[in-house]
């Protein structure tokens, strides 16, 4: 499975370094943070390091629904020709959908992206909703409209879904039935699973996404779409990347800020939050989770396996590393997990994932034996969600 | 068949057909063998009840017969039975009405008979059967049709290398975007053990697609390969069968036939998944996978 950088605010040289190191094989650029006039040179810089790098750009049309809000924060999005505020009612008309698709493809045709991500809207709560009908029409129309441009690159339809929608299995199943039997389907899907606008606190959004049924549903999406011949690129999949790859996902992505590790519509709305930046963390493969750099030091003295034994470990040896290093360590760590946990077939991958979760659970037991307190993001319930998610996936995927 | 006419009187009525011979009958239909237009054909006789007996039934049976004929005409290929030389005609015999028409006569045995005989097909035979079923479903799909009754009884094995199997009986074919012919909404046309799980959804007419036929094809292939139905058990009543179709996971085909290529068995297992999205939707991809088997 491939791992891509999820582009966002302040990329600096992180993406170039990740590609140089070989921990990521591409990038999903954000139209919100990508300046139009810099896109060609930014792509060229990546290609100069690796001409195999996959470079895509998320047009983030799903944010159009926030454009009319007084507290929206859309960054560069408003400067792109294809981006315009749309009300839901406008998009109920398929001719408007063709217009949005056409404008996006026309703009993207002018840039040397390796594949194209088609626009779509966000399905906030249910697959039995007006938004889901509009989203299906976007998917249905993606290939017919794209074909008119004569572009021969692969096109990925966007599926941006609120985690609540995955909980209603009947409606989710019906949606899957529809999108897997299209007459003229796209080459693949760009999947984002996240929170809606009401989920303001990132720890709440995280706990909602790290729910067994949500994990199982996200895995089912990858499994079903792959089985039907589609490539699936998962945006903001972060630590769930190996689980999605194990059941057929083509690529996962993560970035350097919390909002690049999990998707939330809330990021398009200005919130009152602010303050200091979060503490730099270390992604430990054995616990399938992040710990603060200071925790790593304490735990490693008692449980040395908490260290991954990979190149970026050395950056953490002398106290808090530079922030730009954190994401390089994340990419290195997830790439390593992908290599070890994704087998040659789904059954083999599931066996490996189950073992990895058992190992993580056992490590948590050892940690609690030492009485080491861990912060909220490192809590153990997360492991239970992974284990239950895997179990539920096997059941709903009829494995 | 209800109100089956005496062979002599039918022969007398159908004077253009020679050597009429009864083959089988059931429901409202009887099939004969007869010599017409210089060759042997399968003569199909459909009893049309009067409205007095059952309001609307007459219209349904006429509608279904005409749809079956139209469907066969639309799907003209080697994988599906073809029409014969007799165009549909309404006849009256002893005060009863019938529709009569002909299909090509297929000189072979159906797969049910082979299963009963304990025949164990080899991989080449199974590949041919899979190929026929998928190609036929592809033809149905192109014509917005769902066969809805693919089962071993409706597949004839012929002693012909170019045409080893043929699918019969489009009598309950469902026309997508067509007018509903079934009068009772709770009635589910088809043969219970071969019905796809989604057929038991109250909204099935809204969501049904060709993957229901792929499911029935998977069950047929599984049963023919192993001699065992993947879901149902003998002596199960209807409700137990229905429960099993919706909830029970079949034993992988490879457990019954370890001699078959594992990838072939996996394709068949995948076709009989409960959720249609979990069945491979690309018939082109399925055909490619079947051809790739050693």
Interface residues (C-beta under 8 A of the other chain):
Chain A: X173 X174 X176 X177 X179 X180 X181 X224 X227 X228 X229 X396 X397 X398
Chain B: X198 X207 X209 X210 X211 X249 X270 X273 X274 X275 X276 X277 X278 X280 X281 X282 X285
